[in-house]
Amino acid sequence: MQQAIPHVDDEGLAGALEAILMVVDSPASVQDLSEALAVSTDQISDVLTNLRNEYERDNRGFELREVGGGWRFYSRPIYDPFVSRFIVGNHTQKLTQAALETLAVIAYRQPVTRQKVSAIRGVNVDSVIRSLTARGLIEDAGETPTGATLFATTPEFLERMGLRSLDELSPLAPYLPDREELEEIAETWENQ
């Protein structure tokens, strides 16, 4: 026999949202939360905004952020040194300089081929691409007409960067070569 799902009243909505957000391993969308709690998306959005403001006002050790298309709890950055000290053994590996550079090229030029990333960086990026794909930060985004695989960032990338969308990336255009220069560089690299 299936257990009946209780109705959530206005007073219990904040608590129900907190309980759900404490157990998610990726940001929960307003739509998914709305469906789970059988209340309108407007109600969910209002309560999430109120909770975020309340946590900020109370200077809690955590904050509620909207990232990667949903909402999730994060530790407040000011407490990072304490969290880092607590986590013994550093279970999360940091990205290498090569991985960071490759990820930046993909984020700003996506969708982009491995060959173009190699041309921009001036080194072979095959192993770095495999590593970033395995970590879930980039993914296959189709193929060019010639059959080369295109790569793009994932929602996991947005979540880890604390971004809602790629539009929030800092402007980088003044520091990068234009598309024509990139094409020339890529052609030179492919012909080597």
Summary of the structure (lengths in Angstrom):
residues: 192
radius of gyration: 21.1
end to end distance: 67.3
largest distance: 67.3
contacts: 475
relative contact order: 0.10
helix: 54%
strand: 14%
